[in-house]
Amino acid sequence: MGRLGFSEILLIVGLAVLLFGGTRIADVGRGLGEGIKNFKKGMREGDEPEPPPPGAPKRTEIAAQLEPAERKPAAATTPSEAEKHV
């Protein structure tokens, strides 16, 4: 066994056309193309973040409501602070 050559592929395609007919093969190809297109569209829609509901406070408004002690920078622990706790 090995690779399929051009003549073998042509024979398989010819048998498929004889068994199923040209219109049915065209319908299958069209359906397959639409399925791939819908799949790609669904993947793109899944990447978009959902918009917040109307009337929801913005992130800046929430941050302004926090007390200064609650607002910590992202890198709050430095090596010197970590050594103090050990």
C-alpha positions as CSV (number, residue, x, y, z in Angstrom):
1,M,0.0,0.0,0.0
2,G,1.2,3.4,-0.5
3,R,0.0,6.7,-1.8
4,L,-3.0,7.2,-4.0
5,G,-2.1,8.3,-7.4
6,F,-4.0,10.5,-9.8
7,S,-5.7,7.5,-11.6
8,E,-6.9,6.0,-8.3
9,I,-8.4,9.3,-7.1
10,L,-10.1,9.8,-10.5
11,L,-11.6,6.3,-10.3
12,I,-12.9,7.0,-6.7
13,V,-14.5,10.3,-7.8
14,G,-16.0,8.7,-10.9
15,L,-17.6,5.9,-8.8
16,A,-19.0,8.5,-6.3
17,V,-20.6,10.4,-9.2
18,L,-22.1,7.2,-10.6
19,L,-23.5,6.1,-7.2
20,F,-24.8,9.4,-5.9
21,G,-25.2,11.6,-8.9
22,G,-23.9,15.0,-9.6
23,T,-26.6,17.0,-7.9
24,R,-26.4,15.1,-4.6
25,I,-22.6,15.5,-4.5
26,A,-23.1,19.3,-5.1
27,D,-25.6,19.5,-2.3
28,V,-23.2,17.7,0.1
29,G,-20.4,20.1,-0.9
30,R,-22.7,23.1,-0.4
31,G,-23.8,21.9,3.0
32,L,-20.3,21.2,4.0
33,G,-19.2,24.7,3.0
34,E,-22.1,26.4,4.9
35,G,-21.3,24.3,7.9
36,I,-17.7,25.4,7.9
37,K,-18.8,29.1,7.4
38,N,-21.2,28.9,10.3
39,F,-18.6,27.3,12.5
40,K,-16.1,30.1,11.8
41,K,-18.8,32.7,12.5
42,G,-19.6,31.1,15.8
43,M,-15.9,31.0,16.8
44,R,-15.6,34.7,16.0
45,E,-18.8,35.6,18.0
46,G,-17.5,33.6,21.0
47,D,-14.3,35.8,21.2
48,E,-16.2,39.1,21.6
49,P,-16.8,40.2,25.3
50,E,-20.4,40.7,26.3
51,P,-21.3,44.3,26.8
52,P,-22.3,45.2,30.3
53,P,-26.0,45.6,31.0
54,P,-27.5,49.1,30.7
55,G,-27.2,51.1,33.9
56,A,-24.3,49.1,35.3
57,P,-21.5,51.1,36.9
58,K,-18.3,51.5,35.0
59,R,-15.0,50.2,36.3
60,T,-13.8,53.7,37.1
61,E,-16.9,54.4,39.2
62,I,-16.4,51.2,41.2
63,A,-12.7,52.0,41.8
64,A,-13.7,55.5,43.1
65,Q,-16.1,53.9,45.6
66,L,-13.4,51.7,47.2
67,E,-11.6,53.0,50.3
68,P,-7.9,53.7,49.8
69,A,-7.0,50.7,52.0
70,E,-8.9,48.4,49.6
71,R,-7.2,49.7,46.5
72,K,-3.9,47.9,46.3
73,P,-1.6,48.0,43.3
74,A,-1.3,44.8,41.3
75,A,2.3,44.1,42.5
76,A,1.7,44.8,46.2
77,T,4.2,42.2,47.5
78,T,7.8,43.1,47.0
79,P,10.6,40.9,48.2
80,S,11.2,43.1,51.2
81,E,7.6,42.8,52.3
82,A,7.6,39.0,51.8
83,E,10.7,38.7,54.0
84,K,9.0,40.6,56.8
85,H,6.2,38.1,57.0
86,V,8.6,35.1,57.1
